[in-house]
């Protein structure tokens, strides 16, 4: 009986693994060049840690278990709680600001659909200990630094930026109590996923006063900073929140990525712990889910038993990103094909031990080398070398009796006899 993979998981065959490595390696390279340090944590944590952050309902959205000691554990559905726990453990010895990144494998007990699996990889970048808007801007810039590198342009993606703080102040000015905010956030977060009539109806179930509903709808329809500015009262808490968004957008403009960014009040982010600027990256003109999202969460470390420290971050899953890159034709054949430095060819079985020696020495110098396990003629071995995308072939034949190798350039077709010792001297020189 054939056993299929578990629903919502993926098998990574070599071609799939090449895509995964391309994405993950890019995430890591961009993180490092933007000054972030890599960390990781355990694949499972105490269940209560995720309940502390997201409430008891999170139990339905993750894979939980009991260990042999009866302790309630959960496979991590995200890594931000782990980050908070780790930082709190060494808070006094860590230099501030803390700029960390991670690429964890995560699991969520969700219904699989396009762009969403039960198991996935996620790029997380966070800055802890910096109140200034430069931290928010750096998180967004680093996100765009990667997306630009893989070939996406302002015609392909847009960063929609909003403010949870501004929304909270605005809703408070309408008489909505703080206890009611979380349930309203959950509704507003669905604005772009519901028909207008349905959204208004669902909002009306949370806010009974029709005039208040209309004011919220008007606010949520703003699509530019000039429109927002007209509504902001200078002598109000709204103005401070507005200034934060304006500052972030100005910094991003100076960083050269302003063309990707816009103010969008509909970006609410469903998680309750966000406290300030929030954002999502969306594909232009696409029905895909958000490519990534994040924002400021200044209270999370305190909620996990640590000090009150400012923090901001972003999470990007690999699933939606891969779909978008494929749709845009940005996963080229060159990315998926592994290039081989040398294919070693044997023309006579009597030299087989020399073949093993040559292949091993090439590898020892830091170059990739392959040879056929089957006995075959020269033409078939050259064909296999071509299939394996070899840049060069090293042919071992009678010339070896004269301490020479035949080296063939697979791109030009040129070949020449090279002294055995000189060949490896050249390799050693290249590898330094």
Secondary structure as UniProt FT lines:
FT   TURN            7..8
FT   HELIX           14..33
FT   TURN            34..35
FT   STRAND          37..38
FT   STRAND          44..46
FT   HELIX           47..54
FT   HELIX           56..61
FT   STRAND          64..66
FT   TURN            68..69
FT   STRAND          72..75
FT   HELIX           80..89
FT   TURN            90..93
FT   STRAND          98..107
FT   TURN            114..115
FT   STRAND          119..128
FT   HELIX           133..149
FT   TURN            150..151
FT   TURN            154..156
FT   STRAND          157..163
FT   HELIX           164..173
FT   TURN            174..175
FT   HELIX           178..188
FT   TURN            189..190
FT   HELIX           191..193
FT   HELIX           196..206
FT   HELIX           210..220
FT   HELIX           225..231
FT   HELIX           237..254
FT   TURN            255..256
FT   HELIX           258..260
FT   STRAND          261..263
FT   TURN            265..266
FT   TURN            272..273
FT   STRAND          277..283
FT   TURN            284..285
FT   STRAND          292..296
FT   TURN            298..299
FT   HELIX           300..303
FT   TURN            304..305
FT   STRAND          311..317
FT   HELIX           318..327
FT   TURN            328..329
FT   HELIX           333..336
FT   STRAND          340..346
FT   HELIX           349..351
FT   HELIX           352..364
FT   TURN            365..366
FT   STRAND          369..371
FT   HELIX           378..387
FT   TURN            388..389
FT   STRAND          390..396
FT   HELIX           398..402
FT   STRAND          404..409
FT   TURN            410..412
FT   STRAND          415..419
FT   HELIX           420..431
//
